[in-house]
Amino acid sequence: MPQTLDLGAAFEQLTEKLRELEQRVAALEGQSQKSASPAELISTPLQRPRPPATWRGFPPVEAPSGFAPVVGKAVLGIAGAYLLRAIAESSAIPKPPVVFVAILYACFWMVWAVRAQAVSRVARVTYALTSALILCPMLWESTVRFQVLSAPLASVVLVTFVVLTLALGWNRDLQLDSWIATLSAVITAIALIVATRELIPVTAALLAIALATEIAGSFGHRLTVRAIPAMAADFAIWLLIYILTAESLPEGYHPAAPAKISFLCLGLLAIYGGSIGVRAFALRQRITVPEIVQGVAAFALASFGTLRASQNSAAPELGILSLLFAALCYWGALSRFSEESQVRNRRVTATWAAALVLVGSFLLFPTDVALPFLCLAACATAFLYARTSKLSLGLHASFYLTAAAAVSPLPIYLENAFAGTVPNTPDWRIVLVALSALVCYLIGARHVEISSRRRLLWMVPALLVSFTVAAFVVVAAVKSANSHIELGASRLSVVRTAVNCVLALGLGLLGSHTRRAELRWLAYAAVGFGTLKLLFEDLRFGNAASLVVSLLFYGLVLILLPRLTRRTTE
């Protein structure tokens, strides 16, 4: 009886061991363990992990388990591309259907790359690279070597490839796919420009790629690859302008109508101007430094290319467009970006507004009309500064006055009055600039500044007014003296020195009474000008008597001016 019990217990233990072995074998083979009860699973002893085996020398190289199969699939994909190439070379089948299948084959790999995102990041990158390595060489060879595709059709394929990639990964991370697709398409497009010399279709393709990436960026996708199509589009537009608008067209290039060239140039401006408008003005995102650079480059290339292609006949239209952009930028600086968090956008748009007003005025108006327009703009911005205290508006008043003075006869008039042949009655343009500067300064003088440094804003108007008045005095003094005595070079130098010294003392006295720091700075600027005048005119053309008088005036200024200006600082 005991033996029977021992045999039964042994049989039960053997049965348990067999069941345990069956469960382990089933687990290794991936079979379901439905027959195993929870009690049996719990009763399975847990094995402790063994300590790592010691090694000698270098550690063993362990490759990721999924890397080799992914690379193997990519190699098979490249092999399939070479098979299609061999079929195309054999002429057994017409080349156009083979090329079409090859394009679909490359796009299939990009679709597979996007779908592989959930499986492996390595697979996604590898399959995307495989797609680019299949499409780009095949497209270049089909266009240049086999001449199955035309340059416009190849350009359409490149754009479609980039758009397909962006569309497939729209709800996913677009960084890797967009970099691979966009960079390969841009390189292929530039290679096609060099090989086929078809500038118009390939440039249009690069603009379309740039448009696609900018649309994706405007919808919230942070694409770092946006700079690549931007630079490529800039290069293509510059090459288009340089070659197709030259007097003699280089060999191999096809001429293009001026309307096509202007359309492509303005297309570059529309793409990046629209992108900045959406991101900065509509979405109120911060303008980045690349966007600032690209916006300026797009406007410069578009304006230059359109003017050169149309032989300056499109200047009025560009002038109107520039003034409209300037109004938009002023609206952004004064209203849209008025908060403190929008400081960069406000400063950038204000700077663009001033530059666009200057460009638009000279493109739209002749010089005699642009001069009054700039003077009016200076007075308007000075008035707006007095109402809003926006620093950029005060700077713009001085900027417009400087531009108006530069295109007027005022610089030549001042030079002749103080150093050359004394001029006659001033031109109306000189008087207009001087009166505009006076109006701007009177507006600015009435405005109470929070910081004394802001008085620097009115240095240019005060400078123009004071030295223009001094030049008028020199001209009037010389005319009245010529009716009694003849003024030689020595006497003329004394008159100029005396007027300059009176100007310095007058500015210092006025600055001390009105507490205007800019007038004090201008007084010392007049002293510096007098120093140069003594060295280069009085010592050169003067005699002993004239030098005594000139030095007497100059010495009195050096003594009295510090006493006058000291009152301002007390």
Secondary structure, 3 states (H helix, E strand, C coil): CHHHHHHHHHHHHHHHHHHHHHHHHHHHCCCCCCCCCHHHHHHCCCCCCCCCCCCCCCCCCCCCCCHHHHHHHHHHHHHHHHHHHHHHHHCCCCHHHHHHHHHHHHHHHHHHHHHHHHCCHHHHHHHHHHHHHHHHHHHHHHHHCCCCCCHHHHHHHHHHHHHHHHHHCCCCCCHHHHHHHHHHHHHHHHHHHHHHCCHHHHHHHHHHHHHHHHHHHHCCCCCHHHHHHHHHHHHHHHHHHHHHCCCCCCCCCCCCCHHHHHHHHHHHHHHHHHHHHHHHHHCCCCCCHHHHHHHHHHHHHHHHHHHHHCCCCCHHHHHHHHHHHHHHHHHHHHHHCCCHHHHHHHHHHHHHHHHHHHHHHHHHCCHHHHHHHHHHHHHHHHHHHHHHCCHHHHHHHHHHHHHHHHHCCHHHHHHHHHCCCCCCCCCHHHHHHHHHHHHHHHHHHHCCCCCHHHHHHHHHHHHHHHHHHHHHHHHHHHHHHHCCCCCCHHHHHHHHHHHHHHHHHHHHHHHHHHCCHHHHHHHHHHHHHHHHHHHHHHHHHCCHHHHHHHHHHHHHHHHHHHHHHHHHHC
